[in-house]
Amino acid sequence: MEYAEIVYTVEDHIATVSLNRPEARNGYTVRMSDELADAFDQADSDERVRVVVFTGEGDDFCVGADLSQGGFDFGPAEGPWQEPAGRCSKRVYTMNKPVIAAIRGAAVGAGITITLACDYRLAAADARFGFVFARRGVFPEGGSAWFLPRLVSLGTALDWMISGRVFGAGEAKAAGLVQRVHQPGELLDKAYELAREIAERTAPVSVAVTRQLLYRMSGAETPFPAFELESKLIAGLPDHADAVEGVLSFFEKRAPRFPLASARDLPPYLPWLS
């Protein structure tokens, strides 16, 4: 796919996905949603890429759906159609690579829901957030009704979504929506600093499995499914090349060189692979 509304680059094992409609404050469009899904596909299948940084060009991350051109995308009430914000957040959720969202300025509506599946949300001190759907007479999107209560508690999710009010980075951090707040001029540098740490120090297969374990096991009724799957994973460690390298590098006091790739070396018995 040729990208018109995003920018995709890869450097030093880090893919950068940037929303690129700064003249429209990165207003979200159907084309943008499809380009994002394609870019995250690229990053996930590219063995050079270890981490993704997700950001926006200009002063705002994304002000939400851009209706200025006369409409959006409405599919059938039933069937396989996926609304546009979910096209991005669903693809991020299924990633094997960690995704770091770096958010400055406005992140409203789709501009915040598309980040909820990211592993990190770093915010600039000037960031403003809003789940404004009720104030527009529409409904939550992007899987936000599932992600948001898990991130910030049901009570906070109810407050933000029912009121539709806009709030700042301090409240977002206190509630757990963002992990860290930085000055606007430092935000991207801090995001890349974190990305490099992950790329250089962690094993891609371990990260991929851990990421999905947390998502898929934390909602189980009991810990017994986690007990079972974790036991299977640990039992296979003697034949797991990354585990051997991790132990050797520790004893040899050097940086690890993990040989396995998340695109081809995941344990085949993981239940979500089917």
C-alpha positions as CSV (number, residue, x, y, z in Angstrom):
1,M,0.0,0.0,0.0
2,E,1.2,3.5,-0.8
3,Y,0.7,5.7,2.2
4,A,-0.8,9.2,1.8
5,E,-2.0,9.9,5.4
6,I,0.7,8.2,7.5
7,V,4.5,7.9,7.4
8,Y,6.2,4.6,8.0
9,T,10.0,4.3,8.5
10,V,12.3,1.7,10.0
11,E,15.7,2.6,11.7
12,D,17.8,0.8,14.3
13,H,15.2,-2.0,14.8
14,I,12.5,0.6,15.5
15,A,9.5,1.2,13.2
16,T,7.9,4.6,13.4
17,V,4.2,5.0,12.4
18,S,3.2,8.6,12.2
19,L,-0.2,10.1,11.5
20,N,0.5,12.6,8.7
21,R,-2.4,15.0,8.2
22,P,-1.1,17.9,10.4
23,E,-3.1,20.5,8.4
24,A,-6.2,18.7,9.6
25,R,-4.8,18.1,13.1
26,N,-4.4,14.5,12.1
27,G,-8.2,14.0,11.8
28,Y,-8.9,10.3,11.4
29,T,-10.2,9.0,8.1
30,V,-11.1,5.7,6.6
31,R,-8.0,5.7,4.4
32,M,-5.8,6.5,7.5
33,S,-7.4,3.5,9.3
34,D,-6.5,1.1,6.5
35,E,-3.0,2.5,6.1
36,L,-2.4,2.1,9.8
37,A,-3.6,-1.5,9.7
38,D,-1.2,-2.2,6.8
39,A,1.7,-0.4,8.5
40,F,1.3,-2.5,11.7
41,D,1.1,-5.6,9.5
42,Q,4.5,-4.6,7.9
43,A,6.1,-4.0,11.3
44,D,4.9,-7.2,12.7
45,S,6.2,-9.4,9.9
46,D,9.5,-7.5,9.4
47,E,12.3,-9.3,11.4
48,R,14.3,-6.1,11.5
49,V,11.7,-4.5,13.6
50,R,11.7,-5.0,17.4
51,V,9.5,-2.1,18.6
52,V,7.0,0.3,17.1
53,V,6.7,4.0,18.0
54,F,3.3,5.4,17.1
55,T,3.0,9.2,16.9
56,G,1.6,12.1,14.9
57,E,3.1,14.9,12.8
58,G,2.4,18.4,14.0
59,D,1.1,19.7,17.3
60,D,-1.7,17.2,17.8
61,F,-1.8,13.4,17.9
62,C,-5.3,13.1,16.5
63,V,-8.5,15.2,17.0
64,G,-10.8,12.3,16.2
65,A,-12.9,11.4,13.1
66,D,-12.6,14.0,10.3
67,L,-16.1,14.6,9.1
68,S,-15.3,17.7,7.1
69,Q,-15.4,15.9,3.8
70,G,-19.0,14.9,4.1
71,G,-19.1,11.6,5.9
72,F,-17.3,8.6,7.4
73,D,-17.7,4.9,6.9
74,F,-20.8,3.0,7.9
75,G,-21.1,-0.7,7.3
76,P,-23.9,-3.2,8.0
77,A,-25.1,-3.6,11.6
78,E,-24.3,-7.3,11.3
79,G,-21.5,-9.1,9.5
80,P,-17.7,-9.0,9.3
81,W,-17.4,-5.2,8.8
82,Q,-15.1,-3.4,11.2
83,E,-15.5,0.2,12.1
84,P,-12.4,2.3,11.3
85,A,-10.9,2.9,14.8
86,G,-11.1,-0.8,15.4
87,R,-9.2,-1.6,12.3
88,C,-6.2,0.0,13.9
89,S,-6.7,-1.0,17.5
90,K,-7.5,-4.6,16.6
91,R,-4.3,-4.9,14.6
92,V,-2.3,-3.4,17.5
93,Y,-3.9,-5.8,19.9
94,T,-2.8,-8.8,17.8
95,M,0.8,-7.5,17.4
96,N,3.8,-9.6,18.4
97,K,5.9,-6.5,18.8
98,P,5.4,-3.9,21.5
99,V,4.0,-0.5,20.5
100,I,4.8,2.8,22.2
101,A,2.3,5.6,21.6
102,A,3.8,9.1,22.0
103,I,0.9,11.6,22.3
104,R,1.0,15.3,22.4
105,G,-1.7,17.9,21.9
106,A,-5.2,16.6,21.3
107,A,-6.0,12.9,21.5
108,V,-9.8,12.8,21.3
109,G,-12.4,10.2,20.2
110,A,-10.7,7.9,17.7
111,G,-7.5,9.8,18.5
112,I,-7.3,8.1,21.9
113,T,-9.2,4.8,21.3
114,I,-6.6,3.8,18.6
115,T,-3.9,3.9,21.3
116,L,-5.6,1.8,24.0
117,A,-4.1,-1.5,22.7
118,C,-0.6,0.0,22.8
119,D,1.8,-1.3,25.5
120,Y,2.8,2.2,26.5
121,R,1.2,5.6,26.2
122,L,3.7,8.4,26.8
123,A,2.1,11.8,26.9
124,A,3.4,15.4,26.6
125,A,2.5,17.7,29.3
126,D,0.2,19.6,26.8
127,A,-1.8,16.5,25.9
128,R,-5.6,16.6,26.2
129,F,-7.7,13.5,26.1
130,G,-11.4,13.0,25.6
131,F,-13.8,10.1,25.0
132,V,-16.4,12.5,23.6
133,F,-18.8,10.1,22.0
134,A,-21.8,10.9,24.2
135,R,-21.4,14.6,23.4
136,R,-21.8,13.8,19.7
137,G,-24.7,11.3,20.1
138,V,-22.5,8.4,18.9
139,F,-21.0,5.4,20.5
140,P,-17.6,4.2,21.8
141,E,-15.3,2.6,19.2
142,G,-12.0,1.0,18.7
143,G,-12.7,-1.7,21.4
144,S,-12.5,1.1,24.0
145,A,-15.4,-0.4,26.0
146,W,-13.1,-3.4,26.6
147,F,-9.7,-1.8,26.9
148,L,-10.5,1.4,29.0
149,P,-11.9,-0.3,32.1
150,R,-8.9,-2.6,32.3
151,L,-6.5,0.3,32.1
152,V,-8.2,2.8,34.5
153,S,-11.0,1.0,36.4
154,L,-14.6,0.7,35.5
155,G,-15.5,3.8,37.6
156,T,-13.1,6.1,35.8
157,A,-14.1,4.7,32.4
158,L,-17.7,5.4,33.3
159,D,-16.9,9.0,34.3
160,W,-14.9,9.8,31.2
161,M,-17.2,8.1,28.7
162,I,-20.6,9.2,30.1
163,S,-19.5,12.8,30.7
164,G,-17.5,13.0,27.5
165,R,-15.4,15.7,29.1
166,V,-11.8,16.5,28.0
167,F,-9.1,16.1,30.6
168,G,-5.3,16.7,30.8
169,A,-2.2,14.6,31.0
170,G,-2.0,14.8,34.8
171,E,-5.4,13.2,35.3
172,A,-4.6,10.7,32.6
173,K,-1.4,9.6,34.4
174,A,-3.0,9.5,37.8
175,A,-5.7,7.1,36.5
176,G,-3.2,4.9,34.6
177,L,-4.2,5.9,31.0
178,V,-0.7,7.0,30.4
179,Q,2.4,5.7,32.1
180,R,4.7,8.8,31.8
181,V,4.4,12.5,31.1
182,H,7.2,14.5,29.5
183,Q,7.7,18.0,28.2
184,P,6.6,18.3,24.6
185,G,10.1,18.8,23.3
186,E,11.3,15.7,25.0
187,L,8.5,13.4,24.2
188,L,9.7,11.6,21.1
189,D,13.3,11.4,22.5
190,K,11.9,9.6,25.5
191,A,9.8,7.3,23.4
192,Y,12.8,6.3,21.3
193,E,14.9,5.9,24.4
194,L,12.4,3.4,25.8
195,A,12.1,1.7,22.4
196,R,15.9,1.2,22.2
197,E,16.0,-0.3,25.7
198,I,13.4,-2.8,24.7
199,A,15.0,-3.6,21.3
200,E,18.5,-4.0,22.8
201,R,17.7,-5.9,26.0
202,T,14.7,-8.1,25.5
203,A,14.0,-11.3,23.5
204,P,11.4,-10.8,20.8
205,V,9.6,-14.2,21.3
206,S,9.5,-13.7,25.1
207,V,8.0,-10.2,24.6
208,A,5.4,-11.5,22.1
209,V,4.3,-14.3,24.3
210,T,4.3,-12.2,27.5
211,R,2.2,-9.4,25.8
212,Q,-0.5,-11.9,24.7
213,L,-0.4,-13.8,28.0
214,L,-1.2,-10.6,29.9
215,Y,-4.1,-9.7,27.6
216,R,-5.6,-13.1,27.3
217,M,-5.1,-14.6,30.8
218,S,-5.8,-11.6,33.0
219,G,-9.6,-11.8,32.2
220,A,-9.9,-15.6,33.0
221,E,-12.2,-16.6,35.8
222,T,-9.4,-18.5,37.6
223,P,-5.6,-18.6,37.3
224,F,-5.6,-22.2,36.3
225,P,-5.4,-21.6,32.5
226,A,-2.3,-19.4,33.2
227,F,-0.8,-22.2,35.4
228,E,-1.3,-24.7,32.6
229,L,0.1,-22.6,29.8
230,E,3.0,-21.1,31.8
231,S,4.0,-24.6,32.9
232,K,4.2,-25.8,29.3
233,L,6.3,-22.7,28.3
234,I,8.7,-23.2,31.2
235,A,9.0,-27.0,30.5
236,G,10.3,-26.2,27.0
237,L,13.0,-23.8,28.1
238,P,16.0,-26.3,27.9
239,D,15.4,-26.4,24.1
240,H,14.6,-22.7,23.7
241,A,17.5,-20.9,22.1
242,D,16.7,-17.5,23.5
243,A,16.6,-18.8,27.1
244,V,20.1,-20.4,26.5
245,E,21.4,-17.1,25.2
246,G,19.8,-15.1,28.0
247,V,21.5,-17.2,30.7
248,L,24.9,-17.2,28.8
249,S,24.9,-13.5,28.3
250,F,24.1,-12.9,32.0
251,F,27.0,-15.0,33.2
252,E,29.4,-13.6,30.5
253,K,28.3,-10.0,31.4
254,R,27.5,-9.0,27.9
255,A,24.5,-7.8,25.9
256,P,22.3,-10.7,24.7
257,R,22.0,-11.7,21.0
258,F,18.7,-13.4,20.9
259,P,18.4,-15.6,17.8
260,L,14.7,-16.2,17.6
261,A,12.1,-14.1,15.8
262,S,8.5,-13.5,16.8
263,A,7.3,-13.7,13.2
264,R,8.5,-17.4,12.8
265,D,9.5,-18.9,16.2
266,L,6.5,-18.6,18.5
267,P,5.6,-21.9,20.3
268,P,3.1,-23.6,18.0
269,Y,0.8,-24.7,20.8
270,L,-0.1,-21.1,21.9
271,P,-3.9,-21.1,22.0
272,W,-4.3,-17.8,20.3
273,L,-2.4,-18.9,17.2
274,S,-5.3,-21.1,16.2
